[in-house]
């Protein structure tokens, strides 16, 4: 490596240190922290400020142009699944189908299925009451059902489009959406099964958890504005499955049947998610008894938290553009060639480092994607879809006290900080490592 490469890498380290300090030490918004880190990087690397800001804006516009609509539509579909009671019906039917004696596996499937269609925190709020109620009915410890449900939700959040993190990685790395969805379902299901019911059944009696009669009681309801008799549970179940699965089917067909103009068109993520939203509007909204005004208010409310996610996603892409424009990307690529680990492991490590430092899975995968895209830019042999999943797996690693999800889990299950570290933090780390192992195996045999 040349002296110039060393200088640029030092500039990158300084910028990352600033990023981590601003988020972890001063709790600054990741969006603002990424903007500041981009400016610090440009100054340390000798890039003109105007050029750096222009590149930052280009990165923000480029990534939001391809992801903002999909993320927004996904949030609106998610709230209709929530308020209509669709997710609850899915859980109840799976319990009836599989039985309480398979409560861990039941809640794993519930977490995976609901996690495809809704964000992690929404799915968590939806399913925690179900997990607690089922453990109370079955008279079993909450540990296995809770960890199984969380494994399914987290795997889909970190690995499967159209969740924001994987969607950004697909765009930055030039991966195929349909193939990424397919592999994410395979990797996510296997890793969640291992990290959920298979792993935790060995520790059901060894970790001190609140008993089912000590857990909080939640009143499950469909909301004040919905007429619960307007539609049967069977109808809600069918509608919910259509809304969740049809957009994914369209995106898969668009990737695997490229000779069909129609399928390619409906397989476009924007079109597929728009179809899903229209179906959700009528099947889960109007058909469940909501008025058009209520639906409009709900969908508007669902977009409020999206604003922060989009800013973080955009800023991460902007940071990656500054990284490349300053020459740091090329220097890091040169350094990466000398690191004796596979590219997938390197990507996993980078995403894991960002996750541990910042606490945000979305920030981790966005920042890591920009860095890794520079490293693999000239390598056509890398399976981009599996690389996206490796970054997603890394972004799940070691959730601890700087992660909002950590506190959600703690409060909703009435755990202590120590109990949350022994359960949720361990679950996320096991899930991340198993997912990486599955990815490496798939890459070896693919």
C-alpha positions as CSV (number, residue, x, y, z in Angstrom):
1,X,0.0,0.0,0.0
2,X,1.2,3.5,-0.8
3,X,1.5,6.4,1.7
4,X,-1.5,8.0,0.0
5,X,-3.6,4.9,0.7
6,X,-2.6,4.9,4.3
7,X,-3.5,8.6,4.6
8,X,-6.9,8.0,3.1
9,X,-7.6,5.0,5.4
10,X,-6.6,7.1,8.4
11,X,-9.1,9.7,7.2
12,X,-11.8,7.0,7.0
13,X,-11.0,5.9,10.5
14,X,-11.3,9.4,11.8
15,X,-14.7,9.8,10.1
16,X,-16.0,6.5,11.5
17,X,-14.8,7.5,14.9
18,X,-16.7,10.7,14.7
19,X,-19.8,8.9,13.5
20,X,-19.7,6.3,16.3
21,X,-19.0,9.0,19.0
22,X,-21.8,11.2,17.9
23,X,-24.3,8.4,17.9
24,X,-23.1,6.3,20.8
25,X,-21.8,9.1,23.1
26,X,-24.1,12.0,22.3
27,X,-27.2,10.2,21.0
28,X,-27.2,12.4,17.9
29,X,-29.6,11.4,15.1
30,X,-27.8,8.9,12.8
31,X,-28.8,11.2,9.9
32,X,-27.0,14.2,11.3
33,X,-24.1,12.0,12.4
34,X,-23.6,10.6,8.9
35,X,-23.7,14.1,7.4
36,X,-21.1,15.3,9.9
37,X,-19.0,12.2,9.3
38,X,-19.1,12.9,5.5
39,X,-17.8,16.4,6.1
40,X,-15.1,15.1,8.4
41,X,-14.1,12.5,5.9
42,X,-13.9,15.1,3.1
43,X,-11.7,17.4,5.2
44,X,-9.4,14.6,6.4
45,X,-9.1,13.2,2.9
46,X,-8.5,16.5,1.2
47,X,-11.7,16.6,-0.9
48,X,-13.2,20.0,-1.6
49,X,-16.2,20.7,0.6
50,X,-18.4,21.7,-2.3
51,X,-17.6,18.5,-4.1
52,X,-18.2,16.4,-1.0
53,X,-21.6,18.0,-0.4
54,X,-22.6,17.6,-4.1
55,X,-21.6,13.9,-3.9
56,X,-23.6,13.5,-0.7
57,X,-26.7,15.0,-2.3
58,X,-26.2,12.7,-5.3
59,X,-26.1,9.7,-3.0
60,X,-29.2,10.7,-1.1
61,X,-31.2,11.3,-4.2
62,X,-30.1,8.2,-5.9
63,X,-31.0,5.8,-3.1
64,X,-34.2,7.5,-2.1
65,X,-35.3,7.5,-5.7
66,X,-35.2,3.7,-5.8
67,X,-36.3,3.0,-2.2
68,X,-38.5,5.7,-0.7
69,X,-41.7,4.8,-2.5
70,X,-41.4,1.1,-1.7
71,X,-40.6,1.8,2.0
72,X,-43.5,4.1,2.3
73,X,-46.0,1.7,0.7
74,X,-44.6,-1.1,3.0
75,X,-45.3,1.1,6.1
76,X,-48.9,1.7,4.9
77,X,-49.5,-2.0,4.2
78,X,-48.1,-2.8,7.7
79,X,-50.5,-0.5,9.6
80,X,-53.5,-1.9,7.8
81,X,-52.4,-5.4,8.7
82,X,-52.1,-4.2,12.3
83,X,-55.3,-2.3,12.7
84,X,-57.5,-4.8,10.8
85,X,-56.4,-7.7,13.1
86,X,-54.9,-9.6,10.1
87,X,-51.7,-10.5,11.9
88,X,-53.6,-11.7,15.0
89,X,-55.8,-14.0,12.8
90,X,-52.7,-15.5,11.2
91,X,-51.2,-16.3,14.6
92,X,-54.4,-17.8,15.9
93,X,-54.9,-20.0,12.9
94,X,-51.3,-21.3,13.1
95,X,-51.8,-22.1,16.8
96,X,-54.9,-24.1,15.9
97,X,-53.1,-25.9,13.1
98,X,-49.9,-26.8,15.0
99,X,-51.1,-27.0,18.6
100,X,-49.9,-25.6,21.8
101,X,-47.3,-28.4,22.3
102,X,-45.4,-26.9,19.4
103,X,-45.7,-23.3,20.7
104,X,-42.1,-22.4,19.8
105,X,-42.4,-23.5,16.2
106,X,-45.8,-21.9,15.9
107,X,-44.5,-18.5,17.0
108,X,-41.5,-18.9,14.8
109,X,-43.7,-19.3,11.7
110,X,-45.9,-16.4,12.9
111,X,-42.8,-14.2,13.3
112,X,-41.5,-15.1,9.9
113,X,-44.8,-14.6,8.1
114,X,-45.8,-11.3,9.9
115,X,-42.2,-10.1,9.7
116,X,-42.3,-10.2,5.9
117,X,-45.1,-7.6,5.8
118,X,-44.5,-5.3,8.8
119,X,-41.6,-3.6,10.4
120,X,-39.9,-5.2,13.4
121,X,-41.3,-2.8,16.1
122,X,-44.8,-3.0,14.6
123,X,-44.6,-6.8,14.5
124,X,-43.3,-6.8,18.1
125,X,-46.1,-4.8,19.5
126,X,-48.6,-7.0,17.5
127,X,-47.2,-10.4,18.6
128,X,-46.0,-9.9,22.2
129,X,-49.5,-10.2,23.6
130,X,-50.1,-13.3,21.5
131,X,-46.9,-14.9,22.8
132,X,-47.7,-14.1,26.4
133,X,-51.3,-15.4,26.0
134,X,-50.2,-18.6,24.5
135,X,-47.6,-19.3,27.2
136,X,-50.3,-18.6,29.8
137,X,-52.7,-21.0,28.1
138,X,-50.0,-23.7,27.7
139,X,-48.6,-23.0,31.2
140,X,-45.0,-22.9,29.9
141,X,-42.1,-20.5,30.3
142,X,-42.3,-17.5,28.1
143,X,-38.6,-18.0,27.0
144,X,-39.0,-20.4,24.0
145,X,-42.2,-18.8,22.5
146,X,-40.8,-15.3,23.0
147,X,-37.4,-16.1,21.5
148,X,-38.9,-18.0,18.6
149,X,-41.2,-15.2,17.7
150,X,-38.4,-12.6,18.0
151,X,-36.1,-14.8,15.8
152,X,-38.7,-14.8,13.0
153,X,-39.4,-11.1,13.1
154,X,-35.7,-10.1,13.4
155,X,-34.6,-12.4,10.5
156,X,-37.1,-10.9,8.1
157,X,-36.3,-7.4,9.2
158,X,-32.6,-7.8,8.7
159,X,-32.5,-10.0,5.6
160,X,-35.7,-9.7,3.5
161,X,-36.7,-6.9,1.2
162,X,-38.8,-4.7,1.2
163,X,-37.4,-3.8,4.6
164,X,-35.2,-0.7,4.4
165,X,-31.8,-2.2,5.2
166,X,-31.8,-5.0,2.6
167,X,-33.4,-2.8,0.0
168,X,-30.6,-0.2,0.3
169,X,-27.9,-2.9,0.1
170,X,-29.5,-4.3,-3.0
171,X,-29.4,-0.9,-4.7
172,X,-25.9,-0.1,-3.7
173,X,-24.4,-3.5,-4.5
174,X,-26.4,-4.0,-7.7
175,X,-28.0,-7.2,-6.6
176,X,-31.1,-8.8,-8.1
177,X,-34.3,-8.1,-6.0
178,X,-36.1,-11.4,-6.8
179,X,-33.1,-13.6,-6.1
180,X,-32.4,-11.7,-2.9
181,X,-35.9,-12.3,-1.7
182,X,-35.7,-16.0,-2.5
183,X,-32.4,-16.4,-0.7
184,X,-33.5,-14.3,2.2
185,X,-36.5,-16.6,2.8
186,X,-34.2,-19.6,2.8
187,X,-31.4,-18.1,5.0
188,X,-33.9,-16.3,7.3
189,X,-36.0,-19.4,7.9
190,X,-33.1,-21.7,8.6
191,X,-31.2,-19.3,10.8
192,X,-34.4,-18.3,12.7
193,X,-35.3,-21.9,13.3
194,X,-31.8,-22.6,14.7
195,X,-31.6,-19.4,16.8
196,X,-35.2,-19.7,17.9
197,X,-36.9,-22.9,19.0
198,X,-33.9,-25.2,18.4
199,X,-31.4,-23.2,20.4
200,X,-33.6,-22.0,23.3
201,X,-35.3,-25.3,24.2
202,X,-32.0,-26.3,25.7
203,X,-32.1,-23.3,28.1
204,X,-35.8,-23.3,29.0
205,X,-35.1,-24.1,32.6
206,X,-31.7,-22.4,33.1
207,X,-32.5,-18.7,32.5
208,X,-34.5,-16.8,35.1
209,X,-37.6,-15.4,33.3
210,X,-40.9,-14.1,34.5
211,X,-43.4,-16.9,34.7
212,X,-46.5,-16.7,32.5
213,X,-48.7,-15.5,35.4
214,X,-46.2,-12.6,36.1
215,X,-46.3,-11.3,32.5
216,X,-48.3,-8.2,31.7
217,X,-51.8,-8.6,30.3
218,X,-52.6,-6.9,27.0
219,X,-56.1,-6.3,25.7
220,X,-56.2,-7.4,22.1
221,X,-58.6,-5.3,20.1
222,X,-59.0,-4.1,16.5
223,X,-59.2,-0.4,17.3
224,X,-62.1,1.9,18.1
225,X,-62.9,2.6,14.5
226,X,-63.2,-0.9,13.1
227,X,-66.3,-3.0,13.1
228,X,-65.0,-6.4,14.2
229,X,-68.1,-8.1,12.9
230,X,-67.7,-6.7,9.4
231,X,-65.6,-9.6,8.3
232,X,-65.0,-13.1,9.4
233,X,-61.7,-14.4,10.7
234,X,-61.4,-16.7,7.7
235,X,-61.9,-13.7,5.4
236,X,-59.3,-11.7,7.3
237,X,-56.9,-14.6,7.1
238,X,-57.2,-15.0,3.4
239,X,-57.0,-11.2,2.8
240,X,-53.9,-10.9,5.0
241,X,-52.1,-13.7,3.3
242,X,-52.9,-12.3,-0.1
243,X,-51.6,-8.8,0.9
244,X,-48.4,-10.2,2.3
245,X,-47.5,-12.8,-0.3
246,X,-48.8,-11.4,-3.6
247,X,-46.2,-8.5,-3.8
248,X,-43.4,-10.9,-3.0
249,X,-44.7,-13.4,-5.7
250,X,-44.8,-10.6,-8.2
251,X,-41.2,-9.5,-7.5
252,X,-40.0,-13.1,-7.7
253,X,-41.7,-13.6,-11.0
254,X,-40.3,-10.4,-12.4
255,X,-36.8,-11.6,-11.7
256,X,-37.1,-15.2,-12.8
257,X,-39.3,-14.7,-15.9
258,X,-37.5,-11.9,-17.6
259,X,-39.0,-12.7,-21.0
260,X,-42.5,-11.6,-20.0
261,X,-43.0,-7.9,-20.3
262,X,-46.1,-8.0,-18.1
263,X,-44.4,-9.9,-15.3
264,X,-41.4,-7.7,-15.4
265,X,-43.7,-4.7,-15.1
266,X,-45.7,-6.0,-12.2
267,X,-42.5,-7.4,-10.7
268,X,-41.1,-3.9,-10.4
269,X,-40.9,-3.2,-6.6
270,X,-42.9,0.0,-6.8
271,X,-45.7,-1.7,-8.8
272,X,-45.7,-4.8,-6.7
273,X,-46.0,-2.9,-3.5
274,X,-48.6,-0.5,-4.9
275,X,-50.7,-3.6,-5.9
276,X,-50.3,-4.8,-2.3
277,X,-51.4,-1.5,-0.9
278,X,-54.5,-1.3,-3.1
279,X,-55.4,-4.8,-2.0
280,X,-54.8,-3.9,1.6
281,X,-56.9,-0.8,1.3
282,X,-60.0,-2.7,0.2
283,X,-59.5,-6.2,1.7
284,X,-58.1,-5.1,5.1
285,X,-59.4,-1.5,5.3
286,X,-62.8,-1.1,3.6
287,X,-63.9,-4.7,4.0
288,X,-63.0,-4.6,7.8
289,X,-65.4,-1.7,8.3
290,X,-63.0,1.2,8.3
291,X,-64.2,4.4,6.6
292,X,-62.1,6.0,3.9
293,X,-61.3,8.9,6.3
294,X,-60.0,6.4,8.9
295,X,-57.9,4.6,6.4
296,X,-56.4,7.9,5.2
297,X,-55.6,8.9,8.8
298,X,-54.0,5.6,9.6
299,X,-51.8,5.5,6.5
300,X,-50.7,9.0,7.1
301,X,-49.7,8.1,10.6
302,X,-47.7,5.1,9.4
303,X,-45.5,7.5,7.4
304,X,-44.3,9.6,10.4
305,X,-41.7,7.1,11.5
306,X,-40.7,6.4,7.9
307,X,-39.3,9.9,7.6
308,X,-36.4,9.2,10.0
309,X,-35.6,5.9,8.4
310,X,-35.5,7.5,4.9
311,X,-33.2,10.3,6.2
312,X,-30.8,7.6,7.7
313,X,-31.0,5.6,4.5
314,X,-30.3,8.6,2.4
315,X,-27.5,9.9,4.6
316,X,-25.8,6.4,4.5
317,X,-25.8,6.4,0.7
318,X,-24.5,10.0,0.7
319,X,-21.7,9.0,3.0
320,X,-20.8,6.1,0.7
321,X,-20.6,8.5,-2.3
322,X,-18.2,10.8,-0.4
323,X,-16.2,7.7,0.5
324,X,-15.8,6.8,-3.2
325,X,-15.3,10.4,-4.4
326,X,-12.5,11.0,-1.9
327,X,-10.6,7.9,-3.0
328,X,-11.1,6.1,0.3
329,X,-13.1,3.4,-1.4
330,X,-10.2,2.4,-3.7
331,X,-7.8,2.5,-0.8
332,X,-10.0,0.3,1.3
333,X,-10.5,-2.1,-1.6
334,X,-6.7,-2.4,-1.8
335,X,-6.5,-3.1,1.9
336,X,-9.3,-5.6,1.7
337,X,-7.4,-7.7,-0.9
338,X,-4.7,-8.2,1.8
339,X,-7.1,-9.3,4.5
340,X,-7.1,-13.1,4.6
341,X,-10.9,-13.6,5.0
342,X,-13.6,-14.3,2.4
343,X,-15.5,-11.2,1.1
344,X,-18.7,-12.4,2.8
345,X,-17.0,-12.6,6.1
346,X,-15.4,-9.2,5.6
347,X,-18.8,-7.7,4.8
348,X,-20.4,-9.4,7.8
349,X,-17.6,-8.0,10.1
350,X,-18.0,-4.5,8.7
351,X,-21.8,-4.5,9.2
352,X,-21.4,-6.1,12.7
353,X,-18.9,-3.4,13.7
354,X,-21.3,-0.6,12.7
355,X,-24.2,-2.3,14.4
356,X,-22.3,-2.8,17.7
357,X,-21.1,0.8,17.6
358,X,-24.2,2.6,16.5
359,X,-27.0,0.3,17.7
360,X,-29.0,0.7,14.4
361,X,-29.3,-2.2,12.0
362,X,-30.4,0.2,9.2
363,X,-27.4,2.5,9.8
364,X,-25.1,-0.6,9.9
365,X,-26.2,-2.2,6.7
366,X,-26.4,1.2,4.9
367,X,-22.9,2.3,5.9
368,X,-21.5,-1.2,5.3
369,X,-23.1,-1.5,1.9
370,X,-21.4,1.8,0.7
371,X,-18.0,0.5,1.9
372,X,-18.3,-3.0,0.6
373,X,-19.7,-1.8,-2.8
374,X,-16.4,0.0,-3.3
375,X,-14.4,-3.1,-2.4
376,X,-16.3,-5.5,-4.8
377,X,-16.9,-3.0,-7.6
378,X,-14.6,-4.7,-10.1
379,X,-15.2,-8.3,-8.9
380,X,-17.9,-9.8,-11.1
381,X,-17.5,-13.3,-9.5
382,X,-19.1,-12.2,-6.2
383,X,-22.7,-13.4,-5.6
384,X,-24.2,-10.0,-4.9
385,X,-27.5,-11.4,-3.5
386,X,-25.7,-13.5,-0.9
387,X,-23.4,-10.5,-0.1
388,X,-26.5,-8.4,0.7
389,X,-27.6,-11.2,3.1
390,X,-24.1,-11.3,4.7
391,X,-24.4,-7.6,5.4
392,X,-27.9,-8.0,6.7
393,X,-26.7,-10.8,9.0
394,X,-23.9,-8.6,10.3
395,X,-26.3,-5.8,11.0
396,X,-28.2,-8.1,13.5
397,X,-25.2,-8.8,15.7
398,X,-25.0,-8.1,19.4
399,X,-28.0,-5.8,20.0
400,X,-27.4,-4.1,23.3
401,X,-28.2,-1.0,25.3
402,X,-27.6,1.4,22.4
403,X,-30.3,-0.3,20.3
404,X,-33.9,0.8,20.5
405,X,-35.1,-2.7,19.8
406,X,-33.3,-3.9,23.0
407,X,-35.5,-1.6,25.1
408,X,-38.7,-2.5,23.3
409,X,-38.1,-6.2,24.1
410,X,-37.2,-5.4,27.7
411,X,-40.3,-3.4,28.4
412,X,-42.9,-5.4,26.5
413,X,-41.8,-8.7,28.1
414,X,-41.2,-7.0,31.6
415,X,-37.5,-8.1,31.7
416,X,-34.6,-6.7,33.6
417,X,-31.6,-5.4,31.7
418,X,-29.6,-8.5,32.6
419,X,-32.4,-10.8,31.4
420,X,-32.6,-9.0,28.1
421,X,-28.8,-9.3,27.6
422,X,-29.0,-13.0,28.4
423,X,-31.9,-13.6,26.0
424,X,-32.4,-10.9,23.3
425,X,-28.7,-10.0,22.8
426,X,-27.7,-13.7,22.7
427,X,-30.6,-14.5,20.2
428,X,-29.5,-11.7,17.8
429,X,-25.9,-12.8,17.9
430,X,-26.7,-16.5,17.4
431,X,-29.1,-15.5,14.6
432,X,-26.4,-13.4,12.9
433,X,-23.7,-16.1,13.1
434,X,-25.9,-18.9,11.9
435,X,-27.1,-16.8,9.0
436,X,-23.5,-16.2,8.0
437,X,-22.8,-19.9,8.1
438,X,-25.8,-20.7,6.0
439,X,-24.7,-18.0,3.5
440,X,-21.2,-19.4,3.2
441,X,-22.6,-22.9,2.6
442,X,-25.0,-21.6,-0.1
443,X,-22.1,-19.8,-1.8
444,X,-20.0,-22.9,-1.7
445,X,-22.6,-25.1,-3.4
446,X,-24.3,-22.5,-5.6
